[in-house]
Amino acid sequence: MLLQKKKSQAAAAAAAKGNRLLISITVLGSAGPIRFVVSEGELVAAVIDTALKSYAREGRLPVLGTNLDNFVLYCPCASTEALSPWETIGSLGFRNFMLCKKPQEQKTDDAGKPVAPITRKSSGSGIWKSWFHKSHNNLKVPSH
């Protein structure tokens, strides 16, 4: 009887928390997905925050940063549109997601043409390449 009471209390606590889901988030450009358990009613913004923290804790590359406003979460199975940060993660019924950086807005001039950033060409960048090819020209092995 005592065991049944503990089981019913555990079941009530689990029902209060909601269902738990194991989700997999693939970060664009990373080696593999991040997997962790979330509550079904957790917001997408909280999931992005947890994913970024897990990504940084594991020391993965490329370095992403921690500002969740710079990222969007996609569900590649459902649609091509990003999920709203205020949606619940369990509302779609999917468990595989993709985390991407938000697209950067391009600066345009008055005519609407994109403005390229000013870059400085370094002087003498090709000198070492030509020196390398000249000095190793004699090391070529003739083919038979």
Secondary structure, 3 states (H helix, E strand, C coil): CHHHHHHHHHHHHHHHHCCEEEEEEEECCCCCCEEEEEECCCEHHHHHHHHHHHHHHCCCCCCCCCCHHHEEEECCCCCCCECCCCCEHHHCCCCEEEEEECCCCCCECCCCCECCCCCCCCCCCCHHHHHHHHHCHHHCCCCC
